[in-house]
Amino acid sequence: MRDVKERIDEVNDRITDGLQSMKEQLREYVWDTIGSLKNKLAGKDDALEAMVIVLKEEIDELKRELKIFKAAVGNGMLASKPKQQTMDVPKPKAFKRARSASEVDNFFCAMEQ
């Protein structure tokens, strides 16, 4: 019986040692994984920070351009359409209801021009 008890204690010690070893290995694996993920996230954080800086610079440039455009519109430099020039068109003489063919021809000729 003593042999059996010693063997049980021996197996129990082996199981305890094995579990302790597995626990240490698992802890090491978790810390390694966390360290790796931390490095990856730090790299992505740097990339995002660089993108934010570039976007801020673009926003500042767009704001400057907007100020220029607002000033140009305020000064009337940018018109939506060019001003039309008025032309003096000679008005035809009034038809005097003459029954002469030459008068009618003259009237129509003046209208066409």
C-alpha positions in Angstrom: 0.0 0.0 0.0 2.8 2.3 0.7 4.1 1.7 -2.8 0.8 2.8 -4.2 0.7 5.9 -2.1 4.2 6.9 -3.1 3.3 6.4 -6.8 0.2 8.6 -6.4 2.3 11.3 -4.7 4.9 10.9 -7.5 2.2 11.3 -10.2 0.7 14.2 -8.3 4.1 15.9 -8.2 4.7 15.3 -11.9 1.2 16.7 -12.7 1.8 19.8 -10.6 5.3 20.3 -12.2 3.8 19.9 -15.7 1.0 22.3 -14.9 3.4 24.8 -13.5 5.6 24.5 -16.6 2.6 24.9 -18.9 1.5 27.9 -16.9 4.9 29.5 -17.4 5.0 28.7 -21.1 1.5 30.1 -21.5 2.4 33.3 -19.6 5.5 33.7 -21.8 3.5 33.2 -25.0 0.9 35.8 -23.9 3.6 38.3 -23.0 5.3 37.7 -26.4 2.1 38.1 -28.2 1.2 41.3 -26.4 4.7 42.7 -27.1 4.3 41.9 -30.8 0.9 43.5 -31.0 2.1 46.5 -29.1 4.9 47.0 -31.7 2.5 46.6 -34.6 0.1 49.1 -33.0 2.9 51.5 -32.4 3.8 51.4 -36.1 0.2 51.9 -37.2 0.0 54.8 -34.7 3.0 56.5 -36.3 1.4 56.0 -39.7 -1.9 57.5 -38.6 -0.1 60.4 -37.0 1.7 61.1 -40.2 -1.6 61.0 -42.2 -3.2 63.4 -39.7 -0.4 65.8 -40.1 -0.7 65.7 -43.9 -4.4 66.2 -43.8 -4.1 69.2 -41.5 -1.6 70.7 -43.9 -4.1 70.1 -46.8 -6.9 71.7 -44.8 -4.8 74.7 -44.0 -4.0 75.1 -47.7 -7.6 74.8 -48.7 -8.6 77.4 -46.1 -6.0 79.8 -47.6 -7.4 79.2 -51.1 -10.9 79.7 -49.8 -9.9 83.1 -48.4 -8.4 84.1 -51.7 -11.5 83.0 -53.6 -13.8 84.9 -51.2 -11.8 88.0 -51.6 -11.9 87.7 -55.4 -15.6 87.2 -55.4 -16.0 90.1 -53.0 -14.0 92.4 -55.3 -16.0 91.4 -58.3 -13.1 89.8 -60.1 -15.0 86.6 -60.7 -18.2 87.3 -62.6 -20.6 84.5 -63.4 -21.0 85.7 -67.0 -19.5 88.6 -69.0 -21.4 91.8 -69.3 -23.2 92.2 -72.5 -22.4 95.3 -74.6 -25.4 97.2 -75.9 -25.4 97.9 -79.6 -27.1 100.8 -81.3 -29.2 99.3 -84.0 -30.8 101.8 -86.4 -34.5 101.7 -86.3 -36.3 101.5 -89.6 -38.4 104.5 -90.6 -42.1 104.0 -90.1 -44.1 102.8 -93.0 -46.2 105.6 -94.3 -48.9 103.4 -95.9 -47.9 104.6 -99.3 -49.1 102.5 -102.2 -45.9 102.9 -104.1 -44.0 99.7 -104.8 -40.7 101.4 -104.4 -41.7 102.6 -100.9 -42.8 99.1 -99.9 -39.5 97.7 -101.2 -37.5 100.4 -99.4 -39.3 99.6 -96.2 -38.7 95.8 -96.5 -35.1 96.4 -97.3 -34.6 98.6 -94.3 -36.3 95.9 -92.1 -34.0 93.2 -93.4 -30.9 95.2 -92.6 
